[in-house]
Amino acid sequence: MRLFSVLFACLFAVAVVVAGPITGPALAQSGPAVPGQGQPSPIQNILHENRSLIEKSSRRTIGPAIAALRDSGLPAARNVLEKWQDKALYQRKSDGLFFFAEKAGEDGYRLIDIATGADAGTANRQDLDQLKPNSGVRALIAAALVPYQLTDPDPAVRSGALDAISRNGEAAHLRALRGAIASETDPGLKARKERLERLLTIAYDPDPAARIAAIESFAGDLGVDVRAALNPLVATTRAVTAGAPPEGENIARRLIPGSDALPEAEAYRLLVAAGLAPPRISAADRRNALAAHIEDGAVAGIPLKDLNSEAARERAYAALAARGLVPPTATTEEVQAALDAHSFYDRYAEPDPAVTAAAGAALDAIAAKLGLNQAVNLSLDALSLASIYFLAAIGLAITFGVMGVINMAHGEFIMMGAYTGYVVQQIVPDYTVSILIALPLAFAVTFAAGVAMERLVIRWLYNRPLETLLATFGISIALQQLARNIFGTQARPLTSPGWLDGALHLNDVVSISYIRIAIFVLALLFLALFLFIMRRTRLGLEIRAVTQNPRMAASMGIDPDRINMLTFGLGSGIAGVAGVAIGLYAKVTSELGQDYIVQSFMTVVVGGVGNIWGTLLGASMIGFLQKGIEWLNPSNTLAAQTYMILFIILFIQIRPRGIVALRGRAAGD
């Protein structure tokens, strides 16, 4: 018995000795030991297991290593990913361990344990490899960091994570989003998380019922992100198969070869591309092949005189193909037989019919609402354009509509007002103050210029429209050249105040810039001012009297010359104010006025000469007409303007006195 015990003890000792070499490699499989710290940490093990991928990282191969860190649940995973992304992760060459490192001295680095942040000794620079991920790998790391950032204490970090998901959402983000919604304290961020969660549910949730519920929740939503999520569900690809379509296919529609949706030539090309039918050459290529193989007045033994039909030429070509002289091709009968033997259809990329039906219904609801909002947006654009035309034309409505003077230099008064605003901004750097100064100053400058023009030129040409047109046209050219001499040919900026930057966004479809809103308000203010002057002041009474009957007004003690001078100056001054407003969004050049002179005359003539309400209606009509034509023909702006002018010519033929015609003796004049 004692001998047996001794033998057992000896065998046990031998087993321990033998087990030593076995245990060593077993431990080495989980990663090398950290000197002074015992066995490696779990995060170190993950990196060591993916060492080959990390050392030769690329966007195509690094995914499993990043996913292993992201899904590990280890507290240190986020820090390791962030350091790796920032190129602050190092690998020691001697044992392959990973560390964070900080420069210490000339050529030394202080090593930091990636799991605990504790000091792990030092190393020379030549003993370390710095991990430098390229932009593609950094993008993947950034996507992996998103779940951690969704619960970060900093709202800016959480917002950035949501931005990243919006740009490049993944299935892995869905679970992270759902877990981060309940703990979100910011109402705005919580709403964004809930919206993104529904969008990702549509794309990645395996439960069809959950996807359908998420789809239905977006019915009528005009967000671009919603359409981007729904459109792939109803996208189709064209397919062909022998016999009936296979079971389980989510078919959008069956196609019949020879119909408008699928011409026979296209259907046969699908068969050839799928390897279900031989290729077919064109009639011209077949003719050339037959001509190349004519021997003794025949092709493949068929006399040339017999090759007078399509069927005969096909038989000749088939005989050549059988001899290996030409590539084989399908005959007409074979083509028709192949088409009859196969099914053609469009299939959805989404395999679940219930999901595609819900997506189609949601997109139909969105399309209806989208069309309505596009009409609203187009109307707002037309209204803003009409306000610009009204501002540009209101001064002309006074000089042309009231006085009957064809002032071709009216556009140059608009240009003078815009340059006045530019000069004021060079002196007063505060854009808000400079605009407030420029508006009355532009009125004063162009009022004075208009009075000078009336006194020096126009007063001698009343009731002589042709001479007035030629004279003002010459003044227009002179003013343009004067502006070029003073300011040069380069466009000058007239900068709007900061509070006019941006646009008012009602939704993803309807928006209008704040500058255009300001111009619309300014147009309403000038309409109210003009009505006040004409109906509540003595000057307005005298202007209306001179307009109706100059001789009778003169007999009542009104000086027609003085009224004409003030009226012309008033119209010119309003043009100057319009120039400041227009210059806020258009480039200020010497040709600025020429862009609006034609529309201004059309506005006054179409609206009705001599009536401010007619000018307003004319501006609205032209603005809506131009935007409508541009919407129908968006690729050709010049054609749109041509159609608009033709329409206005036809309108004047039907209603020569405009929308609102004058009544009384003035109308007879």
Order of alpha helices (4+ residues) and beta strands (2+ residues): alpha-alpha-alpha-alpha-alpha-beta-beta-beta-beta-beta-alpha-alpha-alpha-alpha-alpha-alpha-beta-beta-alpha-alpha-beta-beta-beta-alpha-alpha-beta-alpha-alpha-alpha-alpha-beta-beta-alpha-alpha-alpha-alpha-alpha-alpha-alpha-alpha
